[in-house]
Amino acid sequence: MVPNHSSAAKAVNYLQTRHRFHWGEAIPWILAILVFYFLPGYRLLATQILVMIIFALSLDLIVGYAGIISLGHTAFFGTGAYITALLATNNIPDPIIGLIAAAFGAAILGFLSGWVLLRTTGLTLLVLTMAVTIMLAELANDFDEITGGFDGINFTNSDIFGLIELDQLWYSSSYIYVLIVLFLSFLFIRTIIYAPFGRMLIGIRENPRRMSAIGTPVHQRQVIVYVVSAAIAGIAGALWVQVQGNVTTEVYAFELSGDVLIMLILGGTGRLYGAFLGATVFKILENVTEQVLGTDQPYWQFAIGLVLILTVLFARRGLFGIFEDLGNKWKERGQ
């Protein structure tokens, strides 16, 4: 059999250049800037979308790249949210300190829970991750003298670096603040994915037994990525409450874990920008259906369910997979 040198050359070229930025990657960031200038009335919604993108990216790191299925990622989101709020109510209202503390606290929770839970797989792991979130939600309700219970905690952020106020009227500085954190988080996750560690995660996702057989410490690597994912989810939770100025037990809601997983499925798991597309479609669809049909009935959930079914039936790689296919066809025509 004659080797296909052309295919081999393309494969080598892909491996050597896959980490480089491409012009198409600038599109989401350009759109984010355009939204800021041309849709000022939707900055709050846009800011919430940016936070959900960070949250979805953190989940994609373990689901899409490491193959760790979780229904309890709000455990880290909520922990980061409460840490930030409690710091602000105890004379440490600096947003940056809140972010760092949220990431650190969520990472500790990720390590303690991940070291135990990641020894299981499949349905057992799914249920146990969900159980952790339920337990934390109950603790937040029981210790209402600290957490505020269902009423929550209202707090005020100090200025960023003593210079920039996180406004809660036009959300201009809040939007820019969250966008910068998203960009830095994205760069960090992108670096992990294209590094040898990221390739190792994909190997573990595809065949953990084979990776273990060649000497890879599978459990250790899973715990590491679980901790990193937890820290980023904690940052997302901190941003969510910093923008709103209050936190309630809703940050531990099981529905939120389901929502972020739906965002990933809609956009496409294991595709970085799938989280961007999925979170945006989800939040816009939720907002539009509630405005048109009202909030008395959960019509937006019906709409999300319909879109999810269509995505699974006709775009199994997610909505972003459709754009990938169109881009590949465009390249083929250009050649």
Secondary structure in CASP SS format (residue, H / E / C, confidence):
PFRMAT SS
TARGET T0000
AUTHOR 0000-0000-0000
METHOD secondary structure of the structure
MODEL  1
M C 1.00
V C 1.00
P C 1.00
N C 1.00
H H 1.00
S H 1.00
S H 1.00
A H 1.00
A H 1.00
K H 1.00
A H 1.00
V H 1.00
N H 1.00
Y H 1.00
L H 1.00
Q H 1.00
T H 1.00
R C 1.00
H C 1.00
R C 1.00
F C 1.00
H C 1.00
W H 1.00
G H 1.00
E H 1.00
A H 1.00
I H 1.00
P H 1.00
W H 1.00
I H 1.00
L H 1.00
A H 1.00
I H 1.00
L H 1.00
V H 1.00
F H 1.00
Y H 1.00
F H 1.00
L C 1.00
P H 1.00
G H 1.00
Y H 1.00
R H 1.00
L H 1.00
L H 1.00
A H 1.00
T H 1.00
Q H 1.00
I H 1.00
L H 1.00
V H 1.00
M H 1.00
I H 1.00
I H 1.00
F H 1.00
A H 1.00
L H 1.00
S H 1.00
L H 1.00
D H 1.00
L H 1.00
I H 1.00
V H 1.00
G C 1.00
Y C 1.00
A C 1.00
G C 1.00
I C 1.00
I C 1.00
S C 1.00
L C 1.00
G C 1.00
H C 1.00
T H 1.00
A H 1.00
F H 1.00
F H 1.00
G H 1.00
T H 1.00
G H 1.00
A H 1.00
Y H 1.00
I H 1.00
T H 1.00
A H 1.00
L H 1.00
L H 1.00
A H 1.00
T C 1.00
N C 1.00
N C 1.00
I C 1.00
P C 1.00
D C 1.00
P H 1.00
I H 1.00
I H 1.00
G H 1.00
L H 1.00
I H 1.00
A H 1.00
A H 1.00
A H 1.00
F H 1.00
G H 1.00
A H 1.00
A H 1.00
I H 1.00
L H 1.00
G H 1.00
F H 1.00
L H 1.00
S H 1.00
G H 1.00
W H 1.00
V H 1.00
L H 1.00
L C 1.00
R C 1.00
T C 1.00
T C 1.00
G H 1.00
L H 1.00
T H 1.00
L H 1.00
L H 1.00
V H 1.00
L H 1.00
T H 1.00
M H 1.00
A H 1.00
V H 1.00
T H 1.00
I H 1.00
M H 1.00
L H 1.00
A H 1.00
E H 1.00
L H 1.00
A H 1.00
N H 1.00
D H 1.00
F C 1.00
D H 1.00
E H 1.00
I H 1.00
T H 1.00
G C 1.00
G C 1.00
F C 1.00
D C 1.00
G C 1.00
I E 1.00
N E 1.00
F C 1.00
T C 1.00
N C 1.00
S C 1.00
D C 1.00
I E 1.00
F C 1.00
G C 1.00
L C 1.00
I E 1.00
E C 1.00
L C 1.00
D C 1.00
Q C 1.00
L C 1.00
W C 1.00
Y C 1.00
S H 1.00
S H 1.00
S H 1.00
Y H 1.00
I H 1.00
Y H 1.00
V H 1.00
L H 1.00
I H 1.00
V H 1.00
L H 1.00
F H 1.00
L H 1.00
S H 1.00
F H 1.00
L H 1.00
F H 1.00
I H 1.00
R H 1.00
T H 1.00
I H 1.00
I H 1.00
Y H 1.00
A C 1.00
P H 1.00
F H 1.00
G H 1.00
R H 1.00
M H 1.00
L H 1.00
I H 1.00
G H 1.00
I H 1.00
R H 1.00
E H 1.00
N C 1.00
P H 1.00
R H 1.00
R H 1.00
M H 1.00
S H 1.00
A H 1.00
I C 1.00
G C 1.00
T C 1.00
P C 1.00
V H 1.00
H H 1.00
Q H 1.00
R H 1.00
Q H 1.00
V H 1.00
I H 1.00
V H 1.00
Y H 1.00
V H 1.00
V H 1.00
S H 1.00
A H 1.00
A H 1.00
I H 1.00
A H 1.00
G H 1.00
I H 1.00
A H 1.00
G H 1.00
A H 1.00
L H 1.00
W H 1.00
V H 1.00
Q H 1.00
V H 1.00
Q H 1.00
G C 1.00
N E 1.00
V E 1.00
T C 1.00
T H 1.00
E H 1.00
V H 1.00
Y H 1.00
A C 1.00
F H 1.00
E H 1.00
L H 1.00
S H 1.00
G H 1.00
D H 1.00
V H 1.00
L H 1.00
I H 1.00
M H 1.00
L H 1.00
I H 1.00
L H 1.00
G H 1.00
G C 1.00
T C 1.00
G C 1.00
R C 1.00
L C 1.00
Y H 1.00
G H 1.00
A H 1.00
F H 1.00
L H 1.00
G H 1.00
A H 1.00
T H 1.00
V H 1.00
F H 1.00
K H 1.00
I H 1.00
L H 1.00
E H 1.00
N H 1.00
V H 1.00
T H 1.00
E H 1.00
Q H 1.00
V H 1.00
L H 1.00
G C 1.00
T C 1.00
D C 1.00
Q C 1.00
P C 1.00
Y H 1.00
W H 1.00
Q H 1.00
F H 1.00
A H 1.00
I H 1.00
G H 1.00
L H 1.00
V H 1.00
L H 1.00
I H 1.00
L H 1.00
T H 1.00
V H 1.00
L H 1.00
F H 1.00
A C 1.00
R C 1.00
R C 1.00
G H 1.00
L H 1.00
F H 1.00
G H 1.00
I H 1.00
F H 1.00
E H 1.00
D H 1.00
L H 1.00
G H 1.00
N H 1.00
K H 1.00
W H 1.00
K H 1.00
E H 1.00
R H 1.00
G H 1.00
Q C 1.00
END
